[in-house]
Structures are given as structure tokens and as C-alpha cells.
């Protein structure tokens, strides 16, 4: 795929800023760069708006939203978002799909929600969830630290007769669990490479002082720390998350959202806080169809968030951005979990409670380690002896989690970006789009004309986006307006209801018979006015709805 920049490395803040400014400077008629918020670290959360300004203002067109890096270490998602912007702008005017999309739609992209956290992740050996600011710190445990100076925090195995692990006699370098009745041999504890704080006898992994989780900080389904670690002191207590909510509210044309995460190779669709069977059937049918496009382009597994992704359906995770988008705004919001190391290693994840089964997990871990050793050896290290200042002789080894499991090695990054861009374009094109099919005038008597317009929705999704949006009273009806002449009957501006998209067409196969459209979607509405006017006058009809854009047509009497 033709792009301006290369996608063989992960960009840091200065380069991201430079690339976005390049787009705004090079394509002033197509790209607007704005600061959505300034973080506590003094960095900008940028948003770029992509649309052909010559074909209409951004808010008058159907909108689609894309973001990445709501979690600091999930930098693949920000690269995929940047790639989508790059591809659309670079190919505008030469590629029909890119050109038509930006002529008729508006694409909003926030490539890096948490620039502070991502910058810490990209410049140091540490991992963190969302932001590098202290949140409810706890003392005690082994805190990750790059002791040997190789730039990576690996595993550290400590010889101890109390250890639960032993070396695998069948696979050098691998570890297996000690048998319940095994009393003689060499045994180990395994912790992150690092230094202990406090009690050196009863060890544990230390909790990160940077425990904020932005994707538990949104208003819908927010729970306090007792239930959701990292949720923040109250909903939208982080400026980065508040800025996302404010942005969606101030851009009511947004009709779909793709939210980037890593990892696992999944296309997750709503609802996320209740079973799919509790949602409206037509909504789920459309959500599955869009997720299927994700499977086709990305090779990822489509999955309902609540039914299949949540391992605990009583104390489930919530307070996420996709939950807020769908269950307070009715916007179909998808979470894309990029990169799937386990499947590449031949041991796909068992999503659900089974994924925590230790024996299978250990098999999966060892297969992933083998894959890294063979395909990204620069991120792998055999066990190496190290003189620990507290524990004495220990061994350090394993893969670099950050660039093998959480994100792909750089030579696999472009493939992820290209697959996602293809899906994003298809998803964006599923938005509702208003047209005026026909506009007719019939003179009923001298100077009296009947004006008839047929307003339609050519999009896949209905103008209300979802039946959920109607239920929660977020869906706005389509409005039809007429101007010119003197209105005799009808309203100059009238609401004409919601227009279905072709997702609502009832299709199937007759029993032992033909395929059929049993009933087409109610995607068109006829509107009639009577006006007093003279021949040669111009009558204009305009249709508008915040998610579906505007359409206008004129006729000369």
C-alpha cells in the first residue's frame, strides 16, 4: 500500500508530532491538525480531521472515529491509526476509494491518546498501563529493573528450595512446575528482573506505581478501585479520557468508532456490559457483519465483548470507552486487539475461563518463546548468570515482552498496519449517507405546484445507527427542508423519522427455493409540499441528519 512514511519502527512523540504536522501542511484542503488536550506531562493529545473541505464542512458529513494508544504500551494501535491517515491522504486524487471517502465523509483520528505513557514506554525498559503518574502506590515486592543494562526487563530465576518451578528436562531453557511430591532437586522462583522492596523472604511482584488504567475511567459502568484496578478516583478524572468524551460529544456526526489496543488478534463488538442476546437483534446482525469484515482483512476472530471476551461475567471489567460510546450514544464502537503471537506460534488463545488454565498457558508460553527465538532473535536471550546484589547468583533470560508479545517485532509491523487500514476503510464506508433520490414538481393549477422529494439512506447502517440509540433517546430523526416559493401546505422544516440502511433488508433463501429479498429496508421516505410560485422559480429541498450528513437538490419550475 502506498504511503508517505515507512512503518518499520515505532515512532516517538517528536516524530509523531512531525508526521502529523506534515500532513496538515501538505494537505491543507484535506487535513486539519488540532490539540485535543495537553497532558500533565506537557504533551499534546492530537486529533486530525480528514475531509475534503471543498465539498462541505466536516460536521455536515457522516463522521467516523479512529484512535490508538489508550494504553501506553499498545503502540501498534497508534502506528495503525497513523498509517490509515497516511494512506488516505497520500492516495487522495489517485485512488477512487480514498477520494470518494474524503469527499463524502469525515474521518477523525486521535493516534496517541496517552502520549506521556507511550513516551515512557518507548524510551525505557519499563512497561505501564496508561500514564506515568503515581496512582495509589504500594510498597513491597520485586520491582522491575534492568539490572544488567541490556535495555530489557526479562525474567529472573532465583534458586531456592522453596521454589515452585524447575527446569524442563525435555526442553533446555524452558521451565515447568514442580510436582506436588517432589522434594529433591533444583527449584526456582521466577520474578521480573529487578530489586526487592521490603520483605526479602515472602516475595511477590511489586505493584506498579503507575497503575492508572484509562480504559476503566469512562462514565458508563465505572467502578471504584475495590473492583477495577486503575479506574481512577472518579469517572473522567484523567484529562486524556475526558478529552475523548468531550470530543465525541462535540462531534455529533460520529457514527462509528474503531478503538485500537493490543494484543490477541480480536475484533470485539458491543455490547460489553451485558449479553449480546439482550441487545436488539438487528443491531447484533449488523455488528457481526462489520466484525466479519475485520476477520476478512485482519485475520482476527470476531467476538462479542461480554459473551466471549469477559472471563468473569459478574465482576466484569467496564468503564471502557467502547462501552460509553455504544451504551450512552448508540455508536457502534469496536475494539481491535492487534497482533496475535500465540496464533503465529501455533497455539491460539482459548478465550474465556480456559485461557487461565496453567498447563495450557505454559505450553503456549513455551511455543511463543520458541517462535521469538526463531523469528525475532534480537528480542530473545538464553538464561545468563548474574550476580544479584541481594539474591546472589541468579539467572536472567527470556524474550523482550514489549516487542514480541505486546507488539509485533518491527519487521511485522507494516503488515499489521496495512491490514487494519483496509478494514478501517471498509468500516467507515458502512456509515449512513443521505441522498435525495428524486425531486419532482407538478403544477396542479396555475401558480400552484406539488413538490415531491424522495429522501434516501444509501449506507449500510441506519441513520439512527442502532436501535440502542433510539432506546436511549440519542437518535435524531432526519429533517427535510424546502425553500423557494410560498409554502401552502406542509412545514418548511419537518422531521421524517429514521431511515434504515441496507443492513435492515430481510434476505434469505426459500425452503428448497430461490434466494430472495423478503422485504427491503425502509431506507426511503417520500415528502410532499404544496407551494405557490411562478415558472422559472427555483425550489430547493435539503435533507439532513447529524450521523448521515446532508443532501440537497434543486429544481426549476
VOGU-3710 file (C-alpha; in Angstrom, 3 decimals, decimal comma):
1> xxxxxxxxxx> 0,000/0,000/0,000  1,383/3,398/-0,983  2,166/5,659/1,975  4,371/8,686/2,568  6,109/7,338/5,668  7,560/3,918/6,432  6,103/1,622/9,070  9,157/-0,357/10,103  9,593/1,228/13,536  7,563/2,707/16,392
11> xxxxxxxxxx> 7,536/6,498/16,349  8,229/8,533/19,452  6,415/11,728/20,310  8,597/14,145/18,324  8,344/12,054/15,175  4,601/11,561/15,585  4,181/15,307/16,007  6,324/15,959/12,921  4,391/13,464/10,783  1,027/14,946/11,772
21> xxxxxxxxxx> 2,242/18,465/11,085  3,485/17,299/7,680  0,008/16,030/6,815  -1,607/19,312/7,870  0,939/21,401/5,937  0,963/19,228/2,808  -2,796/18,659/2,535  -4,423/21,847/3,862  -7,638/21,187/1,939  -7,926/17,682/3,373
31> xxxxxxxxxx> -6,352/17,692/6,836  -6,760/19,796/9,969  -4,457/19,256/12,969  -5,682/20,278/16,422  -4,706/19,758/20,044  -7,441/17,824/21,810  -5,842/18,272/25,234  -2,490/18,956/26,866  -1,401/16,166/29,184  0,030/16,595/32,699
41> xxxxxxxxxx> 3,408/15,827/31,124  3,055/18,807/28,803  2,500/16,808/25,621  -0,336/17,243/23,155  -3,055/14,729/22,534  -3,512/15,431/18,837  -6,552/14,936/16,651  -6,550/15,156/12,882  -9,708/15,728/10,877  -9,660/14,334/7,356
51> xxxxxxxxxx> -12,201/15,516/4,788  -12,292/17,443/1,549  -13,124/20,928/2,796  -14,194/21,971/-0,708  -17,113/19,513/-0,650  -18,504/20,691/2,670  -17,736/21,368/6,298  -16,590/18,425/8,382  -19,653/18,373/10,663  -22,063/18,293/7,707
61> xxxxxxxxxx> -20,790/14,873/6,582  -21,071/11,426/8,145  -18,223/11,028/10,621  -16,109/8,055/11,622  -13,670/7,894/14,556  -10,343/6,068/15,000  -7,885/6,098/17,879  -4,895/4,292/19,336  -2,710/4,046/22,406  -5,259/4,474/25,175
71> xxxxxxxxxx> -2,898/2,040/26,878  0,695/3,228/26,953  2,406/0,072/25,758  -0,024/-0,739/22,965  1,857/1,357/20,449  0,907/-0,834/17,478  -2,506/0,812/17,617  -1,064/4,312/17,221  1,005/3,147/14,245  -2,083/1,618/12,626
81> xxxxxxxxxx> -4,031/4,861/13,141  -1,183/6,884/11,646  -0,991/4,504/8,681  -4,703/4,921/7,933  -4,341/8,698/7,856  -1,206/8,427/5,719  -2,845/6,103/3,194  -5,999/8,194/2,797  -4,077/11,434/2,278  -1,265/10,048/0,131
91> xxxxxxxxxx> -3,697/8,359/-2,251  -6,373/11,049/-2,430  -6,921/12,042/-6,050  -5,367/8,876/-7,492  -7,368/6,187/-5,727  -11,149/6,307/-6,210  -11,953/4,806/-2,813  -9,792/7,266/-0,871  -11,052/10,176/-2,937  -14,737/9,368/-2,577
101> xxxxxxxxxx> -14,361/8,673/1,132  -12,810/12,054/1,906  -15,159/13,845/-0,491  -18,272/12,484/1,208  -17,195/11,697/4,791  -15,177/12,992/7,709  -12,596/10,822/9,433  -11,396/11,798/12,908  -8,162/10,237/14,187  -6,538/10,512/17,616
111> xxxxxxxxxx> -3,457/8,374/17,058  -1,990/8,554/20,571  -4,402/9,021/23,458  -1,675/8,820/26,092  1,489/10,456/24,768  3,016/10,654/28,260  2,691/6,954/28,942  3,717/5,941/25,427  6,842/8,086/25,611  7,893/6,430/28,870
121> xxxxxxxxxx> 7,260/3,011/27,314  9,204/3,801/24,143  12,231/5,296/25,877  12,793/2,990/28,850  12,754/-0,753/29,623  9,590/-0,434/31,744  6,019/-1,394/30,947  2,996/0,523/32,208  -0,734/0,536/31,680  -1,695/4,102/30,768
131> xxxxxxxxxx> 0,236/7,026/32,256  3,479/7,545/34,137  1,984/9,393/37,067  1,735/7,970/40,541  -1,564/6,358/41,444  -2,142/4,579/44,757  1,390/3,234/45,152  2,064/0,198/47,323  5,344/-0,789/48,940  6,776/-4,281/48,826
141> xxxxxxxxxx> 7,742/-6,840/46,249  10,235/-7,088/43,438  10,116/-4,021/41,235  11,168/-4,469/37,624  14,551/-3,005/36,778  17,088/-3,538/34,005  19,912/-4,862/36,187  22,348/-5,994/33,504  21,960/-2,890/31,330  20,807/-4,657/28,170
151> xxxxxxxxxx> 17,746/-2,384/27,875  15,236/-5,124/28,749  13,491/-6,266/31,920  13,462/-10,029/31,459  12,584/-12,954/33,715  14,778/-13,614/36,734  15,012/-17,112/38,185  16,249/-17,398/41,753  17,468/-20,777/43,088  15,552/-21,659/46,254
161> xxxxxxxxxx> 14,379/-24,891/47,913  11,002/-23,193/48,324  10,555/-22,593/44,599  7,567/-23,795/42,595  9,469/-24,098/39,288  12,101/-26,442/37,914  13,995/-26,765/34,655  12,291/-28,807/31,963  14,480/-31,891/31,378  12,947/-32,342/27,913
171> xxxxxxxxxx> 13,402/-28,768/26,703  16,521/-26,863/27,636  15,813/-23,330/28,731  12,133/-23,957/29,496  10,580/-24,177/32,925  7,886/-26,481/34,254  6,059/-26,696/37,568  7,467/-28,789/40,366  5,476/-31,941/41,137  3,475/-31,986/44,395
181> xxxxxxxxxx> 5,562/-34,864/45,788  8,916/-33,657/44,515  11,255/-32,935/47,435  14,718/-33,315/45,929  16,242/-31,277/43,111  16,952/-27,751/41,928  13,985/-25,444/42,282  13,392/-21,791/41,464  11,215/-18,771/41,969  10,707/-16,651/38,857
191> xxxxxxxxxx> 10,159/-12,895/39,073  10,753/-9,932/36,832  14,364/-8,842/36,693  14,621/-6,304/39,487  15,226/-5,393/43,101  13,165/-6,291/46,191  11,486/-3,696/48,356  10,805/-4,639/51,961  10,399/-8,281/52,986  13,026/-10,434/51,237
201> xxxxxxxxxx> 11,609/-13,745/52,451  7,992/-13,589/51,311  8,439/-12,198/47,838  5,909/-11,103/45,260  5,818/-8,928/42,165  5,568/-5,286/43,128  2,550/-3,327/42,013  3,413/-0,604/39,533  3,278/2,914/40,970  1,798/3,940/37,614
211> xxxxxxxxxx> -1,384/1,928/37,974  -3,880/4,115/36,131  -5,978/2,322/33,522  -7,617/4,858/31,237  -9,962/2,239/29,813  -11,649/1,850/33,195  -12,109/5,590/33,682  -15,108/6,270/31,424  -18,529/7,057/32,895  -20,536/4,058/31,724
221> xxxxxxxxxx> -20,021/1,143/34,104  -17,361/2,884/36,162  -16,477/1,155/39,416  -14,078/2,212/42,145  -10,681/0,668/42,884  -12,122/-2,146/45,017  -13,462/-3,707/41,837  -11,461/-2,221/38,971  -7,779/-1,617/39,448  -6,662/1,648/37,917
231> xxxxxxxxxx> -10,157/3,077/37,437  -9,204/6,471/38,848  -10,700/8,475/41,670  -13,870/9,205/39,715  -15,086/8,896/36,080  -13,079/11,039/33,636  -10,623/12,005/36,366  -7,879/11,894/33,720  -7,677/14,785/31,239  -6,887/12,349/28,425
241> xxxxxxxxxx> -10,130/10,396/28,888  -12,253/13,476/29,460  -10,896/14,882/26,204  -12,119/11,808/24,292  -15,641/12,089/25,700  -15,761/15,816/25,074  -14,585/15,241/21,516  -17,308/12,715/20,701  -19,986/14,918/22,256  -18,819/17,964/20,290
251> xxxxxxxxxx> -18,740/15,981/17,030  -22,273/14,571/16,786  -21,680/13,352/13,235  -19,564/10,435/14,507  -21,390/7,254/13,578  -18,806/4,539/14,150  -15,621/4,032/16,120  -12,589/1,747/15,982  -10,551/1,757/19,185  -7,047/0,344/18,981
261> xxxxxxxxxx> -5,441/-1,992/21,526  -3,015/-4,911/21,705  -2,861/-7,872/21,727  -4,655/-11,108/20,896  -5,932/-10,780/17,340  -9,569/-9,939/18,049  -12,357/-7,776/16,643  -14,586/-7,074/19,638  -18,094/-5,736/19,113  -20,695/-4,383/21,571
271> xxxxxxxxxx> -22,388/-4,608/23,956  -19,630/-5,005/26,515  -21,505/-4,956/29,817  -24,379/-7,317/29,079  -25,040/-10,391/26,897  -25,479/-9,967/23,163  -28,925/-11,579/23,441  -30,030/-8,540/25,461  -29,299/-6,229/22,518  -31,632/-5,622/19,597
281> xxxxxxxxxx> -31,345/-8,435/17,018  -30,914/-6,058/14,077  -28,085/-4,297/15,907  -26,253/-7,558/16,562  -26,749/-8,685/12,976  -25,083/-5,502/11,705  -22,317/-5,563/14,319  -21,422/-9,149/13,404  -21,323/-8,303/9,705  -18,890/-5,428/10,294
291> xxxxxxxxxx> -16,782/-7,634/12,578  -16,704/-10,233/9,819  -15,046/-7,650/7,579  -12,428/-7,377/10,296  -11,880/-11,109/10,111  -11,523/-10,938/6,346  -8,993/-8,107/6,368  -7,143/-8,624/9,637  -7,487/-12,358/10,062  -8,738/-11,732/13,602
301> xxxxxxxxxx> -11,503/-13,514/15,455  -14,830/-11,619/15,760  -16,147/-11,781/19,298  -18,807/-10,156/21,429  -17,083/-8,406/24,304  -19,342/-9,615/27,106  -20,253/-13,109/25,940  -16,830/-14,322/24,886  -14,089/-11,914/25,952  -15,066/-11,348/29,580
311> xxxxxxxxxx> -13,748/-14,130/31,795  -15,854/-13,006/34,756  -19,439/-12,106/33,898  -20,348/-10,993/37,412  -17,367/-8,835/38,388  -16,663/-7,945/34,767  -14,455/-5,126/33,505  -16,283/-1,987/32,449  -15,836/1,753/32,365  -14,318/1,344/28,900
321> xxxxxxxxxx> -14,518/3,817/26,038  -16,336/1,423/23,710  -18,982/0,813/26,410  -19,524/4,544/26,783  -19,756/5,113/23,018  -22,351/2,424/22,453  -24,379/2,415/25,632  -24,684/6,164/26,106  -24,513/7,353/22,474  -25,644/4,334/20,462
331> xxxxxxxxxx> -22,434/4,438/18,370  -21,181/1,038/17,155  -17,718/1,024/18,729  -15,273/-1,785/18,044  -12,146/-2,655/19,983  -9,378/-4,053/17,796  -6,782/-6,142/19,620  -3,804/-6,061/17,252  -1,104/-8,700/16,907  -1,520/-12,362/17,804
341> xxxxxxxxxx> 1,756/-14,012/18,779  0,095/-17,150/20,133  -1,596/-17,971/16,832  1,622/-17,348/14,916  3,315/-19,763/17,306  0,646/-22,373/16,545  -1,082/-22,233/19,947  -4,111/-19,886/19,698  -5,549/-18,436/22,887  -8,565/-20,159/24,438
351> xxxxxxxxxx> -10,626/-17,060/25,134  -12,812/-17,419/28,162  -12,103/-19,046/31,551  -9,922/-21,707/29,897  -7,275/-19,140/28,992  -6,101/-19,088/32,610  -5,613/-22,857/32,794  -1,944/-23,110/33,767  -0,896/-26,224/31,852  -2,198/-24,871/28,540
361> xxxxxxxxxx> -0,808/-21,464/29,336  2,648/-22,867/29,922  2,529/-24,784/26,654  1,504/-21,579/24,901  4,267/-19,594/26,598  6,959/-22,054/25,585  5,684/-22,138/21,990  5,762/-18,325/21,874  9,283/-18,319/23,285  10,359/-20,729/20,551
371> xxxxxxxxxx> 8,743/-18,557/17,873  10,536/-15,467/19,138  13,858/-17,280/19,219  13,406/-18,321/15,589  11,704/-15,224/14,137  12,911/-12,306/16,268  16,168/-13,491/17,854  17,174/-9,900/18,623  14,477/-9,950/21,286  15,440/-13,261/22,860
381> xxxxxxxxxx> 18,113/-14,198/25,398  19,022/-17,572/26,847  19,383/-17,722/30,605  22,511/-15,831/31,668  24,070/-15,943/35,124  24,052/-12,659/37,028  25,393/-11,628/40,426  22,407/-10,080/42,123  23,270/-7,642/44,945  20,589/-9,189/47,177
391> xxxxxxxxxx> 19,990/-12,761/45,987  23,486/-13,686/44,872  23,707/-15,950/41,825  20,549/-15,669/39,708  19,819/-16,088/36,015  18,233/-13,609/33,637  16,616/-14,582/30,361  13,621/-14,818/28,087  12,081/-12,617/25,449  11,507/-8,902/25,361
401> xxxxxxxxxx> 7,791/-8,891/26,114  7,283/-5,390/24,763  8,325/-6,098/21,167  7,239/-9,712/20,810  4,070/-10,322/22,781  2,541/-6,905/23,376  3,592/-5,503/19,990  4,987/-7,180/16,881  8,685/-7,088/16,081  9,307/-4,162/13,734
411> xxxxxxxxxx> 9,558/-6,338/10,629  5,960/-7,486/11,213  4,542/-4,017/11,939  3,761/-2,845/8,409  1,675/-5,936/7,733  -0,497/-5,177/10,771  -0,890/-1,549/9,697  -1,889/-2,375/6,134  -4,455/-4,959/7,180  -6,013/-2,524/9,625
421> xxxxxxxxxx> -6,190/0,309/7,096  -8,099/-1,933/4,699  -10,587/-2,774/7,459  -10,908/0,834/8,589  -11,840/1,982/5,092  -14,493/-0,705/4,779  -15,871/0,081/8,226  -16,026/3,821/7,534  -17,924/3,214/4,313  -20,654/1,435/6,286
431> xxxxxxxxxx> -21,854/4,735/7,759  -25,307/6,073/6,789  -25,389/8,563/3,907  -28,345/10,719/2,907  -29,342/11,354/-0,694  -32,337/12,931/-2,398  -33,335/10,252/-4,859  -35,870/12,277/-6,784  -37,281/15,781/-6,752  -40,360/16,493/-8,845
441> xxxxxxxxxx> -42,728/19,411/-9,360  -46,237/19,087/-10,765  -48,359/22,170/-11,499  -51,798/21,407/-10,071  -53,315/24,704/-11,177  -51,777/27,946/-12,404  -49,078/29,034/-9,963  -49,713/26,128/-7,563  -47,140/23,316/-7,556  -46,929/19,996/-5,748
451> xxxxxxxxxx> -43,316/19,332/-4,813  -42,366/15,714/-4,108  -38,988/14,574/-2,840  -37,808/11,065/-2,015  -35,115/11,115/0,667  -32,972/8,009/0,997  -30,145/6,469/3,001  -27,569/4,690/0,853  -25,500/3,477/3,810  -25,287/0,089/5,464
461> xxxxxxxxxx> -26,197/1,384/8,917  -29,490/3,192/9,549  -29,486/6,921/10,175  -30,096/6,181/13,856  -27,022/3,853/13,777  -28,628/1,354/16,136  -31,908/0,547/17,819  -29,963/1,058/21,044  -29,641/4,734/20,115  -33,428/5,019/19,797
471> xxxxxxxxxx> -33,932/3,262/23,130  -31,589/5,627/24,970  -33,095/8,628/23,153  -29,873/9,604/21,372  -31,083/9,068/17,803  -32,144/12,174/15,868  -34,688/11,993/13,068  -33,910/13,011/9,509  -35,107/16,527/8,703  -36,338/17,670/5,301
481> xxxxxxxxxx> -36,420/21,389/4,439  -37,859/23,246/1,462  -37,096/26,758/0,261  -38,348/28,834/-2,669  -41,881/29,998/-3,448  -44,592/30,422/-0,827  -45,396/27,356/1,222  -49,103/26,452/1,252  -49,127/23,013/2,913  -46,551/21,134/4,950
491> xxxxxxxxxx> -43,763/22,564/7,081  -40,708/24,346/5,766  -38,690/22,023/8,022  -40,164/18,682/9,024  -38,921/15,538/10,737  -39,411/12,430/8,621  -38,217/9,738/11,025  -35,306/7,328/10,792  -34,184/5,757/7,537  -32,966/2,176/7,608
501> xxxxxxxxxx> -29,752/1,159/5,917  -29,443/-1,955/3,817  -28,294/-3,805/6,947  -32,002/-3,989/7,759  -33,016/-5,634/4,484  -34,568/-9,042/5,154  -32,784/-11,561/2,943  -32,695/-15,334/2,805  -33,422/-18,486/0,892  -36,822/-20,016/0,345
511> xxxxxxxxxx> -37,061/-23,594/1,576  -35,801/-25,636/-1,404  -36,164/-22,484/-3,473  -34,558/-19,257/-4,627  -32,628/-16,638/-2,734  -34,846/-13,665/-2,022  -35,190/-10,180/-0,627  -38,140/-10,895/1,594  -38,506/-7,212/2,449  -36,223/-4,339/1,571
521> xxxxxxxxxx> -35,055/-1,889/4,203  -37,243/1,137/4,858  -34,461/3,335/3,574  -36,551/5,934/1,677  -39,245/8,394/2,623  -41,493/10,449/0,342  -42,165/14,055/1,380  -44,723/16,345/-0,293  -45,375/20,104/-0,137  -47,667/22,478/-1,941
531> xxxxxxxxxx> -46,115/25,810/-2,905  -47,211/28,926/-4,690  -44,614/30,020/-7,225  -44,020/31,118/-10,792  -42,493/29,155/-13,621  -38,778/29,751/-13,657  -38,549/29,913/-9,879  -36,097/27,577/-8,121  -37,238/25,192/-5,416  -34,570/23,606/-3,201
541> xxxxxxxxxx> -35,006/20,618/-0,904  -32,414/19,750/1,694  -32,250/16,664/3,912  -30,004/16,482/6,965  -29,252/14,262/9,920  -26,213/14,549/12,169  -24,927/10,993/11,568  -25,891/10,715/7,914  -24,809/14,092/6,587  -26,693/16,397/4,257
551> xxxxxxx> -28,125/16,149/0,775  -29,530/18,922/-1,353  -31,265/19,118/-4,735  -32,934/21,943/-6,662  -35,479/22,075/-9,435  -36,508/24,942/-11,731  -40,276/25,177/-12,155
//
